Amino acid sequence: MATTIQPIDNWRNLLEKILQDYADIPYRYGDVKTYLIVSRDGNHFMLVHEGWENNRRVHGCIVHAEIRDAKIWIHYDGIEDGITGELVAAGVPKDCIVLAFHPPQVREHTGYAIA
C-alpha cells in the first residue's frame, strides 16, 4: 500500500524550501548569518538574522509561520514582497493562508483566510 503525502506535509516541505532559499542569500553587510529554525513538531518556521554589523548587534525575526488548524498562519513576514505569493504560486489555496499580522477585522478584506 502506497503512502500518500498529506497537504500539510507538503506545506511543511514548501515552507522549509522557501525559507531556506532566503536563508541561503548572503547578508550584504557585516558578519550576519541568517538561520532557518523549524520546531520539533514541524509546525513553526522562523527565519532569523544573527550577528554583528558596524559594531552593532543584529538579531531579529524575518519570518514566522505556523501550521495550525489545517492552515498556514503567517505571524510575521519581513520579506520585501512577502512569502504568501510564493505559497499561492506553489498551490496553497488562499483560503488556507492566514495573514495573522493583520487584526482579525482586517483579515476579511485581504483575500486570504480569516482564521
N, CA, C and O atoms as a Tinker XYZ file with bonds, in Angstrom:
   460  protein
     1  N      0.837000   -1.181000    0.000000    73     2
     2  CA     0.000000    0.000000    0.000000    64     1     3
     3  C      0.886000    1.250000    0.000000    63     2     4     5
     4  O      1.769000    1.395000    0.845000    81     3
     5  N      0.642000    2.129000   -0.937000    73     3     6
     6  CA     1.454000    3.348000   -1.059000    64     5     7
     7  C      1.012000    4.371000   -0.013000    63     6     8     9
     8  O     -0.169000    4.487000    0.314000    81     7
     9  N      1.988000    5.101000    0.493000    73     7    10
    10  CA     1.702000    6.164000    1.451000    64     9    11
    11  C      1.453000    7.453000    0.673000    63    10    12    13
    12  O      2.228000    7.814000   -0.212000    81    11
    13  N      0.378000    8.134000    1.009000    73    11    14
    14  CA     0.099000    9.409000    0.351000    64    13    15
    15  C      0.592000   10.544000    1.237000    63    14    16    17
    16  O      0.499000   10.485000    2.463000    81    15
    17  N      1.107000   11.557000    0.601000    73    15    18
    18  CA     1.592000   12.726000    1.324000    64    17    19
    19  C      0.419000   13.682000    1.498000    63    18    20    21
    20  O     -0.231000   14.057000    0.522000    81    19
    21  N      0.153000   14.067000    2.706000    73    19    22
    22  CA    -0.941000   14.974000    3.021000    64    21    23
    23  C     -0.549000   16.410000    2.673000    63    22    24    25
    24  O      0.637000   16.740000    2.647000    81    23
    25  N     -1.542000   17.265000    2.404000    73    23    26
    26  CA    -1.222000   18.664000    2.092000    64    25    27
    27  C     -0.353000   19.325000    3.163000    63    26    28    29
    28  O      0.542000   20.104000    2.834000    81    27
    29  N     -0.604000   19.024000    4.440000    73    27    30
    30  CA     0.181000   19.662000    5.499000    64    29    31
    31  C      1.643000   19.246000    5.408000    63    30    32    33
    32  O      2.532000   20.062000    5.650000    81    31
    33  N      1.905000   17.982000    5.062000    73    31    34
    34  CA     3.296000   17.559000    4.866000    64    33    35
    35  C      3.919000   18.324000    3.703000    63    34    36    37
    36  O      5.079000   18.732000    3.768000    81    35
    37  N      3.146000   18.512000    2.646000    73    35    38
    38  CA     3.638000   19.299000    1.509000    64    37    39
    39  C      3.921000   20.732000    1.939000    63    38    40    41
    40  O      4.929000   21.317000    1.543000    81    39
    41  N      3.024000   21.300000    2.755000    73    39    42
    42  CA     3.221000   22.671000    3.222000    64    41    43
    43  C      4.476000   22.787000    4.070000    63    42    44    45
    44  O      5.213000   23.766000    3.956000    81    43
    45  N      4.727000   21.796000    4.917000    73    43    46
    46  CA     5.960000   21.820000    5.726000    64    45    47
    47  C      7.185000   21.861000    4.818000    63    46    48    49
    48  O      8.094000   22.667000    5.017000    81    47
    49  N      7.197000   20.985000    3.823000    73    47    50
    50  CA     8.324000   20.951000    2.881000    64    49    51
    51  C      8.439000   22.256000    2.109000    63    50    52    53
    52  O      9.541000   22.759000    1.890000    81    51
    53  N      7.311000   22.798000    1.702000    73    51    54
    54  CA     7.295000   24.040000    0.929000    64    53    55
    55  C      7.808000   25.207000    1.763000    63    54    56    57
    56  O      8.657000   25.971000    1.304000    81    55
    57  N      7.298000   25.351000    2.987000    73    55    58
    58  CA     7.771000   26.424000    3.865000    64    57    59
    59  C      9.265000   26.309000    4.119000    63    58    60    61
    60  O      9.989000   27.304000    4.080000    81    59
    61  N      9.718000   25.100000    4.378000    73    59    62
    62  CA    11.146000   24.911000    4.632000    64    61    63
    63  C     11.971000   25.278000    3.409000    63    62    64    65
    64  O     13.014000   25.918000    3.543000    81    63
    65  N     11.525000   24.885000    2.218000    73    63    66
    66  CA    12.272000   25.205000    0.997000    64    65    67
    67  C     12.301000   26.711000    0.745000    63    66    68    69
    68  O     13.362000   27.279000    0.486000    81    67
    69  N     11.137000   27.354000    0.820000    73    67    70
    70  CA    11.074000   28.797000    0.562000    64    69    71
    71  C     11.974000   29.547000    1.539000    63    70    72    73
    72  O     12.766000   30.397000    1.133000    81    71
    73  N     11.851000   29.232000    2.823000    73    71    74
    74  CA    12.639000   29.959000    3.826000    64    73    75
    75  C     14.118000   29.620000    3.745000    63    74    76    77
    76  O     14.959000   30.482000    3.999000    81    75
    77  N     14.455000   28.380000    3.395000    73    75    78
    78  CA    15.868000   28.034000    3.239000    64    77    79
    79  C     16.486000   28.795000    2.071000    63    78    80    81
    80  O     17.644000   29.205000    2.138000    81    79
    81  N     15.716000   28.982000    1.002000    73    79    82
    82  CA    16.214000   29.780000   -0.128000    64    81    83
    83  C     16.576000   31.196000    0.334000    63    82    84    85
    84  O     17.595000   31.741000   -0.092000    81    83
    85  N     15.757000   31.791000    1.196000    73    83    86
    86  CA    16.067000   33.117000    1.734000    64    85    87
    87  C     17.255000   33.054000    2.699000    63    86    88    89
    88  O     18.087000   33.961000    2.715000    81    87
    89  N     17.338000   32.004000    3.490000    73    87    90
    90  CA    18.458000   31.859000    4.433000    64    89    91
    91  C     19.787000   31.738000    3.692000    63    90    92    93
    92  O     20.829000   32.136000    4.211000    81    91
    93  N     19.750000   31.195000    2.496000    73    91    94
    94  CA    20.975000   30.994000    1.708000    64    93    95
    95  C     21.481000   32.269000    1.041000    63    94    96    97
    96  O     22.595000   32.287000    0.518000    81    95
    97  N     20.688000   33.327000    1.051000    73    95    98
    98  CA    21.125000   34.605000    0.468000    64    97    99
    99  C     22.088000   35.267000    1.450000    63    98   100   101
   100  O     21.716000   35.520000    2.596000    81    99
   101  N     23.314000   35.551000    1.022000    73    99   102
   102  CA    24.277000   36.164000    1.951000    64   101   103
   103  C     23.831000   37.554000    2.403000    63   102   104   105
   104  O     23.304000   38.341000    1.617000    81   103
   105  N     24.053000   37.832000    3.666000    73   103   106
   106  CA    23.784000   39.161000    4.220000    64   105   107
   107  C     24.839000   40.098000    3.660000    63   106   108   109
   108  O     26.020000   39.750000    3.650000    81   107
   109  N     24.452000   41.261000    3.200000    73   107   110
   110  CA    25.375000   42.135000    2.474000    64   109   111
   111  C     26.383000   42.862000    3.343000    63   110   112   113
   112  O     27.482000   43.176000    2.886000    81   111
   113  N     26.026000   43.133000    4.586000    73   111   114
   114  CA    26.899000   43.968000    5.402000    64   113   115
   115  C     27.193000   43.255000    6.717000    63   114   116   117
   116  O     26.331000   42.592000    7.295000    81   115
   117  N     28.425000   43.408000    7.170000    73   115   118
   118  CA    28.781000   42.878000    8.472000    64   117   119
   119  C     28.873000   41.369000    8.513000    63   118   120   121
   120  O     28.805000   40.689000    7.489000    81   119
   121  N     29.028000   40.870000    9.712000    73   119   122
   122  CA    29.152000   39.436000    9.954000    64   121   123
   123  C     27.815000   38.934000   10.504000    63   122   124   125
   124  O     27.668000   38.683000   11.701000    81   123
   125  N     26.852000   38.796000    9.598000    73   123   126
   126  CA    25.492000   38.406000    9.985000    64   125   127
   127  C     25.118000   37.140000    9.224000    63   126   128   129
   128  O     25.317000   37.042000    8.013000    81   127
   129  N     24.584000   36.195000    9.944000    73   127   130
   130  CA    24.113000   34.936000    9.366000    64   129   131
   131  C     22.585000   34.931000    9.427000    63   130   132   133
   132  O     21.977000   35.581000   10.277000    81   131
   133  N     21.996000   34.193000    8.518000    73   131   134
   134  CA    20.549000   34.006000    8.516000    64   133   135
   135  C     20.284000   32.527000    8.729000    63   134   136   137
   136  O     20.862000   31.674000    8.055000    81   135
   137  N     19.400000   32.234000    9.681000    73   135   138
   138  CA    19.111000   30.854000   10.047000    64   137   139
   139  C     17.637000   30.534000    9.859000    63   138   140   141
   140  O     16.762000   31.363000   10.110000    81   139
   141  N     17.390000   29.320000    9.413000    73   139   142
   142  CA    16.042000   28.780000    9.386000    64   141   143
   143  C     15.893000   27.902000   10.613000    63   142   144   145
   144  O     16.707000   27.009000   10.846000    81   143
   145  N     14.864000   28.151000   11.391000    73   143   146
   146  CA    14.590000   27.366000   12.589000    64   145   147
   147  C     13.222000   26.714000   12.413000    63   146   148   149
   148  O     12.230000   27.389000   12.140000    81   147
   149  N     13.184000   25.383000   12.575000    73   147   150
   150  CA    11.943000   24.631000   12.451000    64   149   151
   151  C     11.704000   23.909000   13.771000    63   150   152   153
   152  O     12.603000   23.246000   14.289000    81   151
   153  N     10.501000   24.034000   14.312000    73   151   154
   154  CA    10.190000   23.383000   15.585000    64   153   155
   155  C     10.190000   21.865000   15.428000    63   154   156   157
   156  O     10.057000   21.341000   14.322000    81   155
   157  N     10.339000   21.182000   16.536000    73   155   158
   158  CA    10.386000   19.716000   16.506000    64   157   159
   159  C      9.132000   19.097000   15.917000    63   158   160   161
   160  O      9.205000   18.060000   15.257000    81   159
   161  N      7.981000   19.718000   16.147000    73   159   162
   162  CA     6.750000   19.156000   15.583000    64   161   163
   163  C      6.558000   19.561000   14.118000    63   162   164   165
   164  O      5.608000   19.125000   13.467000    81   163
   165  N      7.464000   20.395000   13.608000    73   163   166
   166  CA     7.408000   20.796000   12.205000    64   165   167
   167  C      6.284000   21.743000   11.889000    63   166   168   169
   168  O      5.873000   21.852000   10.734000    81   167
   169  N      5.770000   22.441000   12.904000    73   167   170
   170  CA     4.656000   23.347000   12.658000    64   169   171
   171  C      5.004000   24.822000   12.824000    63   170   172   173
   172  O      4.185000   25.682000   12.501000    81   171
   173  N      6.194000   25.132000   13.316000    73   171   174
   174  CA     6.640000   26.525000   13.414000    64   173   175
   175  C      7.910000   26.679000   12.583000    63   174   176   177
   176  O      8.810000   25.839000   12.623000    81   175
   177  N      7.955000   27.767000   11.835000    73   175   178
   178  CA     9.092000   28.053000   10.961000    64   177   179
   179  C      9.504000   29.493000   11.187000    63   178   180   181
   180  O      8.688000   30.408000   11.074000    81   179
   181  N     10.780000   29.691000   11.510000    73   179   182
   182  CA    11.279000   31.051000   11.727000    64   181   183
   183  C     12.548000   31.263000   10.918000    63   182   184   185
   184  O     13.395000   30.376000   10.812000    81   183
   185  N     12.658000   32.430000   10.364000    73   183   186
   186  CA    13.865000   32.864000    9.685000    64   185   187
   187  C     14.394000   34.020000   10.505000    63   186   188   189
   188  O     13.680000   34.998000   10.727000    81   187
   189  N     15.646000   33.926000   10.965000    73   187   190
   190  CA    16.207000   34.961000   11.834000    64   189   191
   191  C     17.594000   35.386000   11.358000    63   190   192   193
   192  O     18.348000   34.591000   10.796000    81   191
   193  N     17.911000   36.663000   11.599000    73   191   194
   194  CA    19.267000   37.196000   11.417000    64   193   195
   195  C     19.948000   37.201000   12.766000    63   194   196   197
   196  O     19.315000   37.438000   13.794000    81   195
   197  N     21.266000   36.931000   12.755000    73   195   198
   198  CA    22.047000   36.972000   13.990000    64   197   199
   199  C     23.485000   37.306000   13.634000    63   198   200   201
   200  O     24.063000   36.700000   12.733000    81   199
   201  N     24.066000   38.279000   14.346000    73   199   202
   202  CA    25.459000   38.624000   14.120000    64   201   203
   203  C     25.751000   40.067000   14.478000    63   202   204   205
   204  O     25.106000   40.660000   15.342000    81   203
   205  N     26.758000   40.626000   13.778000    73   203   206
   206  CA    27.216000   41.987000   14.055000    64   205   207
   207  C     27.376000   42.752000   12.751000    63   206   208   209
   208  O     27.860000   42.224000   11.750000    81   207
   209  N     26.954000   44.019000   12.794000    73   207   210
   210  CA    27.126000   44.924000   11.664000    64   209   211
   211  C     27.543000   46.282000   12.208000    63   210   212   213
   212  O     26.821000   46.885000   13.002000    81   211
   213  N     28.719000   46.769000   11.779000    73   211   214
   214  CA    29.237000   48.067000   12.236000    64   213   215
   215  C     29.231000   48.183000   13.766000    63   214   216   217
   216  O     28.763000   49.177000   14.321000    81   215
   217  N     29.752000   47.162000   14.430000    73   215   218
   218  CA    29.839000   47.114000   15.892000    64   217   219
   219  C     28.471000   47.186000   16.588000    63   218   220   221
   220  O     28.389000   47.553000   17.760000    81   219
   221  N     27.424000   46.844000   15.878000    73   219   222
   222  CA    26.079000   46.805000   16.461000    64   221   223
   223  C     25.533000   45.387000   16.334000    63   222   224   225
   224  O     25.729000   44.717000   15.320000    81   223
   225  N     24.866000   44.958000   17.352000    73   223   226
   226  CA    24.264000   43.631000   17.382000    64   225   227
   227  C     23.061000   43.583000   16.447000    63   226   228   229
   228  O     22.209000   44.472000   16.453000    81   227
   229  N     23.014000   42.535000   15.654000    73   227   230
   230  CA    21.882000   42.293000   14.766000    64   229   231
   231  C     21.258000   40.974000   15.208000    63   230   232   233
   232  O     21.916000   39.933000   15.202000    81   231
   233  N     20.010000   41.025000   15.583000    73   231   234
   234  CA    19.294000   39.805000   15.952000    64   233   235
   235  C     17.813000   40.068000   15.801000    63   234   236   237
   236  O     17.265000   40.965000   16.442000    81   235
   237  N     17.166000   39.291000   14.958000    73   235   238
   238  CA    15.737000   39.522000   14.803000    64   237   239
   239  C     15.064000   38.542000   13.875000    63   238   240   241
   240  O     15.695000   37.877000   13.053000    81   239
   241  N     13.776000   38.480000   14.037000    73   239   242
   242  CA    12.926000   37.602000   13.242000    64   241   243
   243  C     12.631000   38.253000   11.895000    63   242   244   245
   244  O     12.274000   39.429000   11.827000    81   243
   245  N     12.782000   37.485000   10.839000    73   243   246
   246  CA    12.450000   37.950000    9.496000    64   245   247
   247  C     11.092000   37.394000    9.078000    63   246   248   249
   248  O     10.267000   38.099000    8.497000    81   247
   249  N     10.876000   36.114000    9.385000    73   247   250
   250  CA     9.600000   35.460000    9.078000    64   249   251
   251  C      9.264000   34.503000   10.207000    63   250   252   253
   252  O     10.137000   33.807000   10.724000    81   251
   253  N      7.994000   34.472000   10.588000    73   251   254
   254  CA     7.486000   33.448000   11.500000    64   253   255
   255  C      6.186000   32.931000   10.906000    63   254   256   257
   256  O      5.216000   33.675000   10.764000    81   255
   257  N      6.177000   31.652000   10.561000    73   255   258
   258  CA     4.985000   30.999000   10.023000    64   257   259
   259  C      4.674000   29.776000   10.876000    63   258   260   261
   260  O      5.563000   29.176000   11.481000    81   259
   261  N      3.402000   29.424000   10.910000    73   259   262
   262  CA     2.961000   28.276000   11.703000    64   261   263
   263  C      1.879000   27.531000   10.933000    63   262   264   265
   264  O      1.049000   28.138000   10.256000    81   263
   265  N      1.900000   26.216000   11.045000    73   263   266
   266  CA     0.795000   25.419000   10.530000    64   265   267
   267  C     -0.094000   25.112000   11.725000    63   266   268   269
   268  O      0.321000   24.443000   12.672000    81   267
   269  N     -1.338000   25.619000   11.665000    73   267   270
   270  CA    -2.283000   25.467000   12.768000    64   269   271
   271  C     -3.692000   25.291000   12.190000    63   270   272   273
   272  O     -4.101000   26.030000   11.294000    81   271
   273  N     -4.405000   24.330000   12.698000    73   271   274
   274  CA    -5.798000   24.104000   12.283000    64   273   275
   275  C     -5.932000   23.994000   10.760000    63   274   276   277
   276  O     -6.827000   24.583000   10.154000    81   275
   277  N     -5.019000   23.226000   10.160000    73   275   278
   278  CA    -5.038000   22.962000    8.712000    64   277   279
   279  C     -4.909000   24.227000    7.870000    63   278   280   281
   280  O     -5.425000   24.303000    6.755000    81   279
   281  N     -4.209000   25.222000    8.423000    73   279   282
   282  CA    -3.923000   26.452000    7.684000    64   281   283
   283  C     -2.492000   26.896000    7.974000    63   282   284   285
   284  O     -1.905000   26.527000    8.991000    81   283
   285  N     -1.945000   27.691000    7.065000    73   283   286
   286  CA    -0.637000   28.298000    7.288000    64   285   287
   287  C     -0.884000   29.699000    7.833000    63   286   288   289
   288  O     -1.471000   30.547000    7.161000    81   287
   289  N     -0.429000   29.928000    9.059000    73   287   290
   290  CA    -0.564000   31.235000    9.707000    64   289   291
   291  C      0.761000   31.982000    9.526000    63   290   292   293
   292  O      1.811000   31.493000    9.944000    81   291
   293  N      0.715000   33.151000    8.912000    73   291   294
   294  CA     1.898000   33.988000    8.766000    64   293   295
   295  C      1.827000   35.026000    9.887000    63   294   296   297
   296  O      1.080000   36.000000    9.795000    81   295
   297  N      2.612000   34.808000   10.947000    73   295   298
   298  CA     2.590000   35.708000   12.100000    64   297   299
   299  C      3.394000   36.984000   11.838000    63   298   300   301
   300  O      3.034000   38.069000   12.294000    81   299
   301  N      4.485000   36.827000   11.096000    73   299   302
   302  CA     5.320000   37.982000   10.768000    64   301   303
   303  C      6.005000   37.678000    9.444000    63   302   304   305
   304  O      6.481000   36.562000    9.233000    81   303
   305  N      6.057000   38.656000    8.558000    73   303   306
   306  CA     6.727000   38.464000    7.272000    64   305   307
   307  C      7.466000   39.740000    6.909000    63   306   308   309
   308  O      6.869000   40.711000    6.446000    81   307
   309  N      8.768000   39.722000    7.126000    73   307   310
   310  CA     9.613000   40.864000    6.835000    64   309   311
   311  C     10.324000   40.762000    5.493000    63   310   312   313
   312  O     11.228000   41.549000    5.213000    81   311
   313  N      9.930000   39.807000    4.660000    73   311   314
   314  CA    10.485000   39.694000    3.313000    64   313   315
   315  C      9.850000   40.796000    2.463000    63   314   316   317
   316  O      8.656000   41.066000    2.595000    81   315
   317  N     10.624000   41.422000    1.607000    73   315   318
   318  CA    10.148000   42.584000    0.846000    64   317   319
   319  C      8.789000   42.363000    0.179000    63   318   320   321
   320  O      7.875000   43.166000    0.365000    81   319
   321  N      8.649000   41.299000   -0.586000    73   319   322
   322  CA     7.369000   41.018000   -1.245000    64   321   323
   323  C      6.543000   39.992000   -0.489000    63   322   324   325
   324  O      5.447000   39.640000   -0.927000    81   323
   325  N      7.045000   39.506000    0.635000    73   323   326
   326  CA     6.337000   38.507000    1.417000    64   325   327
   327  C      6.420000   37.122000    0.793000    63   326   328   329
   328  O      6.770000   36.968000   -0.377000    81   327
   329  N      6.090000   36.121000    1.600000    73   327   330
   330  CA     6.156000   34.742000    1.099000    64   329   331
   331  C      4.797000   34.225000    0.643000    63   330   332   333
   332  O      4.716000   33.142000    0.064000    81   331
   333  N      3.728000   34.980000    0.892000    73   331   334
   334  CA     2.399000   34.483000    0.537000    64   333   335
   335  C      2.251000   34.247000   -0.961000    63   334   336   337
   336  O      1.637000   33.263000   -1.373000    81   335
   337  N      2.794000   35.118000   -1.761000    73   335   338
   338  CA     2.734000   34.935000   -3.216000    64   337   339
   339  C      3.415000   33.653000   -3.657000    63   338   340   341
   340  O      2.936000   32.968000   -4.560000    81   339
   341  N      4.529000   33.329000   -3.022000    73   339   342
   342  CA     5.234000   32.086000   -3.350000    64   341   343
   343  C      4.425000   30.870000   -2.917000    63   342   344   345
   344  O      4.401000   29.856000   -3.613000    81   343
   345  N      3.762000   30.973000   -1.766000    73   343   346
   346  CA     2.923000   29.871000   -1.303000    64   345   347
   347  C      1.761000   29.630000   -2.269000    63   346   348   349
   348  O      1.471000   28.488000   -2.625000    81   347
   349  N      1.102000   30.702000   -2.688000    73   347   350
   350  CA    -0.023000   30.586000   -3.620000    64   349   351
   351  C      0.461000   30.049000   -4.966000    63   350   352   353
   352  O     -0.187000   29.182000   -5.552000    81   351
   353  N      1.588000   30.553000   -5.459000    73   351   354
   354  CA     2.137000   30.083000   -6.734000    64   353   355
   355  C      2.474000   28.589000   -6.687000    63   354   356   357
   356  O      2.434000   27.900000   -7.706000    81   355
   357  N      2.805000   28.101000   -5.489000    73   355   358
   358  CA     3.145000   26.683000   -5.327000    64   357   359
   359  C      1.904000   25.816000   -5.095000    63   358   360   361
   360  O      2.020000   24.602000   -4.931000    81   359
   361  N      0.710000   26.437000   -5.081000    73   359   362
   362  CA    -0.507000   25.654000   -4.996000    64   361   363
   363  C     -1.249000   25.694000   -3.676000    63   362   364   365
   364  O     -2.255000   25.002000   -3.521000    81   363
   365  N     -0.779000   26.489000   -2.711000    73   363   366
   366  CA    -1.515000   26.602000   -1.445000    64   365   367
   367  C     -2.701000   27.529000   -1.680000    63   366   368   369
   368  O     -2.516000   28.674000   -2.096000    81   367
   369  N     -3.919000   27.049000   -1.420000    73   367   370
   370  CA    -5.089000   27.910000   -1.623000    64   369   371
   371  C     -5.067000   29.121000   -0.681000    63   370   372   373
   372  O     -4.644000   29.014000    0.470000    81   371
   373  N     -5.525000   30.263000   -1.181000    73   371   374
   374  CA    -5.558000   31.478000   -0.354000    64   373   375
   375  C     -6.392000   31.292000    0.902000    63   374   376   377
   376  O     -6.099000   31.892000    1.936000    81   375
   377  N     -7.440000   30.458000    0.820000    73   375   378
   378  CA    -8.279000   30.260000    1.997000    64   377   379
   379  C     -7.639000   29.333000    3.026000    63   378   380   381
   380  O     -8.259000   28.990000    4.032000    81   379
   381  N     -6.399000   28.930000    2.770000    73   379   382
   382  CA    -5.623000   28.128000    3.727000    64   381   383
   383  C     -4.441000   28.917000    4.284000    63   382   384   385
   384  O     -3.581000   28.357000    4.965000    81   383
   385  N     -4.400000   30.220000    3.994000    73   383   386
   386  CA    -3.330000   31.087000    4.481000    64   385   387
   387  C     -3.959000   32.207000    5.308000    63   386   388   389
   388  O     -4.832000   32.931000    4.831000    81   387
   389  N     -3.500000   32.337000    6.556000    73   387   390
   390  CA    -3.990000   33.392000    7.446000    64   389   391
   391  C     -2.883000   34.429000    7.604000    63   390   392   393
   392  O     -1.775000   34.099000    8.026000    81   391
   393  N     -3.178000   35.663000    7.271000    73   391   394
   394  CA    -2.219000   36.755000    7.471000    64   393   395
   395  C     -2.408000   37.260000    8.900000    63   394   396   397
   396  O     -3.051000   38.284000    9.135000    81   395
   397  N     -1.837000   36.524000    9.842000    73   395   398
   398  CA    -2.071000   36.757000   11.270000    64   397   399
   399  C     -1.501000   38.077000   11.765000    63   398   400   401
   400  O     -1.828000   38.512000   12.869000    81   399
   401  N     -0.657000   38.721000   10.973000    73   399   402
   402  CA    -0.108000   40.018000   11.380000    64   401   403
   403  C     -1.139000   41.140000   11.198000    63   402   404   405
   404  O     -0.929000   42.263000   11.656000    81   403
   405  N     -2.257000   40.825000   10.525000    73   403   406
   406  CA    -3.362000   41.775000   10.426000    64   405   407
   407  C     -4.372000   41.483000   11.539000    63   406   408   409
   408  O     -4.572000   40.321000   11.893000    81   407
   409  N     -5.007000   42.512000   12.092000    73   407   410
   410  CA    -6.063000   42.266000   13.078000    64   409   411
   411  C     -7.197000   41.454000   12.442000    63   410   412   413
   412  O     -7.429000   41.559000   11.238000    81   411
   413  N     -7.902000   40.647000   13.240000    73   411   414
   414  CA    -8.986000   39.811000   12.688000    64   413   415
   415  C    -10.003000   40.588000   11.850000    63   414   416   417
   416  O    -10.479000   40.065000   10.842000    81   415
   417  N    -10.344000   41.803000   12.231000    73   415   418
   418  CA   -11.347000   42.561000   11.479000    64   417   419
   419  C    -10.822000   43.041000   10.125000    63   418   420   421
   420  O    -11.614000   43.406000    9.256000    81   419
   421  N     -9.502000   43.047000    9.932000    73   419   422
   422  CA    -8.916000   43.447000    8.650000    64   421   423
   423  C     -8.750000   42.234000    7.729000    63   422   424   425
   424  O     -8.818000   42.368000    6.507000    81   423
   425  N     -8.535000   41.063000    8.310000    73   423   426
   426  CA    -8.261000   39.854000    7.518000    64   425   427
   427  C     -9.343000   39.547000    6.501000    63   426   428   429
   428  O     -9.045000   39.054000    5.414000    81   427
   429  N    -10.591000   39.830000    6.832000    73   427   430
   430  CA   -11.683000   39.507000    5.917000    64   429   431
   431  C    -11.580000   40.282000    4.598000    63   430   432   433
   432  O    -12.231000   39.920000    3.618000    81   431
   433  N    -10.780000   41.331000    4.568000    73   431   434
   434  CA   -10.624000   42.158000    3.366000    64   433   435
   435  C     -9.337000   41.852000    2.591000    63   434   436   437
   436  O     -9.047000   42.515000    1.595000    81   435
   437  N     -8.564000   40.854000    3.040000    73   435   438
   438  CA    -7.259000   40.576000    2.425000    64   437   439
   439  C     -7.323000   39.592000    1.268000    63   438   440   441
   440  O     -6.388000   39.520000    0.470000    81   439
   441  N     -8.411000   38.832000    1.160000    73   439   442
   442  CA    -8.484000   37.793000    0.138000    64   441   443
   443  C     -7.904000   36.474000    0.628000    63   442   444   445
   444  O     -7.869000   35.492000   -0.113000    81   443
   445  N     -7.454000   36.452000    1.868000    73   443   446
   446  CA    -6.915000   35.236000    2.478000    64   445   447
   447  C     -7.840000   34.807000    3.614000    63   446   448   449
   448  O     -8.838000   35.473000    3.890000    81   447
   449  N     -7.511000   33.701000    4.269000    73   447   450
   450  CA    -8.357000   33.177000    5.352000    64   449   451
   451  C     -8.418000   34.150000    6.517000    63   450   452   453
   452  O     -7.488000   34.923000    6.750000    81   451
   453  N     -9.526000   34.101000    7.246000    73   451   454
   454  CA    -9.707000   34.965000    8.416000    64   453   455
   455  C     -9.041000   34.336000    9.629000    63   454   456   457
   456  O     -8.349000   35.012000   10.389000    81   455
   457  N     -9.255000   33.033000    9.805000    73   455   458
   458  CA    -8.641000   32.277000   10.915000    64   457   459
   459  C     -8.767000   30.806000   10.653000    63   458   460
   460  O     -8.316000   29.994000   11.462000    81   459
